[in-house]
Each structure stands twice: as structure tokens, then as C-alpha cells.
Amino acid sequence: MARRGLTKKAKRAPKKKKQEKIDLSPPEQATPEMRARVEFDFGPVLDEMNVRIGAAYRRRPLYVTMAKKADRFTWEQLNAMRLYRSVFDRCERSPMGCALSVGSAGGRGLMPSSFIHASPGVVEAKRKLAMLERDLGASLSTLRSVILEDKSFSVIAMERFGCRTRSWIIIDEPVILKGRPAMADGKPITRAVHREDIVPRSGRDRAVIAKEFYSGLKLLTEAVDRMSEAGVHEVWVHVRDDGTAIIHRASLAPNGTFRMWGHPGIVETVLNRLLERNDDRLIFPTPEAARDALQEAADGALSQLEPDELAA
């Protein structure tokens, strides 16, 4: 007599889905060619409210490396170069809206002309960039190459005046095997190696570039001073180490922060309104509270980044 239920296939428990592993390893570094030309710093990536959203390698500006190797610049000059690079980076946002965006700047049946996306942040950045570069004259190209493109004096001299090959012989270079110096009888094995590289045609060519740079840097510092005195002012939310936030005001806010901008008189009025509503203080318990209070006090009188625009 057959037992009941043996002819039926046993029900199998559903397989559990394998949980995807999150890759927490650091991102890939830049190419060896890029690392040989400029330095990179690894650090967290934060959004406008100081929340960590990832990590990345960032290229360290060449002028920062130059300042660390030798005491070449004053604080005013370093601030001018930082401000110049920040303004230029803000101009790099594409004027074309993404075709996948469902907002007014995106596609979805709109005419091609509607893809032009001249955001307030880009327009203001281009105005400030033109103001800074207006009086730089012949030194503009050299300043752009060093401060914005991270090119050394030698590289600029070779591009402009030409170059030559420099060669030499290293007599006692250690032999490396599997990442370690090769040894024989307790002594490192060495060999003679021929080396060569590309250098400027003459040392005078590099001196010409250096002279142009420092002359232009003086003009740039003066242009930054003029912009600070009679230009558009910015207010931004600065997140402090303890998690609280404070609202600052200057001619240019740090990139990557929530910021608003406008005429100095209007900015002054907004800050006074904030002080009245917050017991004469510009400190708030959270970045979000500071942002909301600033927007409420501005009441549309100040410009700000659009909702879909990153804080460049």
C-alpha cells in the first residue's frame, strides 16, 4: 500500500537572495603620469549639509605644493589664488541641461533651445571671473596655466620656447627584485644606469615665466581686493565640528557649501533680520536649521543655487 504524499514533490523553501556586498575599498588613484605631475589627497566627499556621501582622490593645486615647499607667497596671494580657482571651477558647470531630467531644463519632448541651462550660479561665476581677469594683461595666460591647469614654470617654458634632452649616468643604482633591493654576500647589488628627461631649452626661459607669474599674481591680488570692496557678497552655511552651523559673509563662499548672494546692502538687511529673529546670534543647532532660517530671512531677495544644481 502506497503511502500518502510520497508521489507529491516536496515543497522547497525559497532561496534567499544573496546580499550584495558593498565595495568599501578606496577608489582608483590617478594615472602614474598624473601623479608624477601633481599631488593628490584622499578624503571624504561631503554634501552641502556636511553629510558624508563617499570618498575620493582630489588633485592638490600646484600653488599649494609650491607654498609648502618654500615660503613663496603671502597670505593675501594665497587667498587670491584660491578665490580665482574657486570662481573658475564654478564656471565649469555645463550650460546644457540633462536630457533625462524631468524638470524645466530637461528633455521629454521639449525643443532643443530649452536645453540651454544658464543657471544663476554659473552666470554670477562668469561675471566674477571676468572681473578678476580684466586687468591681468599679458600675464593672464601664465596665471591660468599655473593656478588653474597646475603647470610648472618649466612645463610652460618648454611649451613656449622649446625644450632639450638632458641625460646622465647613475653609477651605483640598486638592483630591485620583487620590490626589494637585490643582495649578494650581505651587500646590495648595483649597476650603472643611463637616465634622461626633457627640460627647458635654457634656464633663462624658466626665469621669464616665473617673472611673468609673480607680476601677474600682484595684479590678481589687487583685483581680488577690488572685488571684495565693491562687488556681490555671499552668505553661506558653515558646519562646525560639533555639528552646529554658523552663517558667514564674505566676497566668495567656499565651494561645496549652501550659499546665497546679492548686493552688499541687501545681504546686510538679511543678516540683520536673521539677528533679530535669532536673539542676535548667527549660530544654529543644525545645518538644516541655518539653511531654512537664511532662506526665510532672504524671502527671495537673494539669489541661490537651483534645486538640481550641485554646490560647485
N, C-alpha and C positions, 0 to 999 in steps of 0.2 A: 504494500500500500504506500503510495507516494505521499510524502509529507507535504503539507500545505505550505505554499510560499517559496519552495525551492526553485520553482520554474520562473519565478519573477526575478528580474535583475535587482540586485541590492542598490539602493539609492546612495550615491556618493555625495559626500559633503562638498559643497562648492569650494574650489581652490581659492585660497587667499591671494589677493593681488600682492605682488612683490612691491614693497615700498621703495620708491625711487630714492637713490642716495643723492644727497645734495653735495655738490663739489665745493668744498671749503678751501681748496688749495689756492694759493695766490695766482693771479693772472700771469700770463706770459710776459716776460720782460721785453724791452725794445730790442731791436736787432743789434748785433755787436758793432756794426758801423755807427748806429746812432749813439750807443753807449760810449764809443770812443770819442764822439764829438761833444756831447753834453752829458750832464749827470741827471739821474732820475731818483726820485724819492717815493717810497712806498708808504701809503697811508690810507685812512678811511675816506669814503665818499659820503658826504652829508647832504641832506636836502635843506630847503630854506628854513625849516624849523629845527635844525641841528639833529635830525634823526639819521642814524647810520643806515645807508641803503646799499653798501658794498665797500669794496676796496679797489685801489688801482695804483698803477705807477704814474707819477706825474713828472713831466720834464721840468727840471730846475732851471730857471732863467740864467743865461750865461753871466749877466751882470751880477747876480747873487754870488756865483762862484768866484768871479773876479774880486768882489768886495771881501770875500772870506780869505782869499789867498794874499791879499795885500790891502792896506788901508788906503784905497784909491779915491773913495767917494765920501762926500759929506752926507749928513742925514737928509738934507734938502734935495741933493742929487738923487739919492736912492729913492726917496719918495716920489720924485718927478718921474723916474723910470718906471716905478711900479704903477703909478697912475696912468702913464702913457700906454703901457702894455695892457692894463685892465680895460681902458677905453677901446683899444684896438680889438681885444677879444670880444667885447660886446658887439662890435660891428660885424663879426663873422657869422652871425645868425643868418641863415638863408632867407631871402625875401620871398621865396616860393612856399606856399602852403602845402602841406602833405595831402596827396590825393585820397588817402584813407581816412582823413579827418572828417567827422560828421558836423563840425562847426561851420561857421560862416566862411572860414578860409579854406575849407576842404573841397573835395570833389563832389561826387554824387549829382551829376547832371548839370553842374554849373559851367558857365562859359570859361574859356581859358583865362580871360582877363581877371576873373575873380580869384585866381590863384596867387596874384601878387599880394604879398603879405608884409606891408611896411608897418611893423609894429611900433608903438611909441618908444620902446626901449632902444630899438635899432636907430630910429630917427634921431633921438637925443644923443646917442653914442656917436653917430656920424657928425653931428653938429660940434660936439666937443673935440672930436679928432681933428676936424678942420681948423678949429680954434687953436689947438696945440701946434699944428704943423704949419700954420700960416706964415710964421716968421723964421722958419728954420733954414730957408735958403738952400745953398749948395750942400749943406751938411745933412739934409733930410735923408738921402739915400744911405749914408753911413749909419745914421742913428737907427733907421729901420732895420738894417742888416744886423746890427749888434743887439739892440734891445728887443726887437720883435722876432727876428729869424735866428738868433743865437749863433751868429757867425763871428769868429775871432778876427782880430786885426790881420792876422796872417792870411786867412782864407779870403778876406775882402781884397787884400793887396794882390794875391795871386789871380783873382778874378779880373781885376782891373789892369794890372801891369804885366802879368805873366809870371811864370814860375820856372824852377830848375830842379834837377835831381841832385840830392845830397846823399853821398854814400860813405860808409865807414866799415871797419872790421872790428868785431869784438873777439879778442884773442881767447879769453877764458870764460866762455858761456857754458853754464852747467847743462849736461845732457839730462833731459826729463824722460822717464819711462813710467807709464801708467800713473801719471800725475805726481811722481816723486823723483827727486834727483837720483841719478844712477851712481852707484858707489862701487869702488874696487879697492880692496885692501884697506877699507875704512876711510878712503879719500874719495871726494866727488870726482866724477869723470867730466872733463871739459873738452871743448872743441872750439876751433876758430869759425866764426860765422860772419858772413857778409850781410850788411843791412843797408837799406836805402829808403829815403822818403822824399816827398815833394815839399819844397819850401819856397817862399817868395824869391823873386829874382834878385832882390837886393834888400838889405836891412833898412835902407832909406825908404823903400816903398811902404814898409810896415809903419815907419815913423810918420809918414804923410797921413796914413789912415788914422793913426792914433791922435794926431793933431786935429784932424777934422772932427773926430768923435768928441773930444773934450771941448772944442769950440762950440759944437752943436749942443752938447749937454748943458752948457751955460745958458744958451738961448732957450732950451726946453725948460729949464728950471724957472727962468723968468716968465715963460708962457704959463706955467702951472700957477705961479703966484698971481698973475693977472686973472686967470680963470677963477681962482679961489676968491678974489676980491669982488669981481663983478660978473657973476655967472649964475647958472641954475644950481641951487643947493639940493642936497639929497638927505633924506632921513631914512634910517634903517633899523631893523631889529637885531641887536647883538645878543646872542645867547651866552650866558656866563657859565663858569664851571659848575656852579651849584644848581643849575637847571633854571634859574630865574633869567629874566631878559630885561635889557635896558635899551632905550631908544637913543640913538646917536644922530648927530647932524654934522655934515661937512660938505665939501665940494664934490666928493665922489665916495660912494659906499663900496665896501668890499664886495667883490663878485661872489655869487652864491648865497646872498642874503635877501630877505624880503625888504624891498626898498620902494620909496616913493620920492618924487622930485617935483620941483616947481620954483617959482620966483622966490628969492630970499624973503621978501615981505610976507608972502603967503605962508611960507614954511614957518616963519616966526609966529604968525597968527595961530597956525595949527598946533604948534608946541605950547603956546600959552593956553590954548583951550584944553590941551591934554593935562597941563599942570593944574588947572582949575578943577578938573574932574577927578584927579588922582592925588589930591592932597599935596600939591607942589612936588610931586615925585614923578620920575620917568622910569621907575623900576616896576616890573610886573612879575607875578608868580610863575608864569609860563610864557614861552614864545608866542603861543596862540593868543593868549590874552593881550599881549603887547601889539600883535598884528591887528586884532579886532578893534582895540582902542584907537590905534592910529588911523585905521580906515574910517571909523566913526567920527573922529575929530576932523579928518580931512573933508569928509562929506562931499567928495567929488572935486574938490578944489585942487588936488594934486594928481599928477599922472602916476601910473604904476604899470607893472608888467601885466600882460594879458594872462587869463587863467591857464592857457595852454603853453605859455612861454616859460622856459626854464630860466632860472636866475643866472644868466650868463655873467 
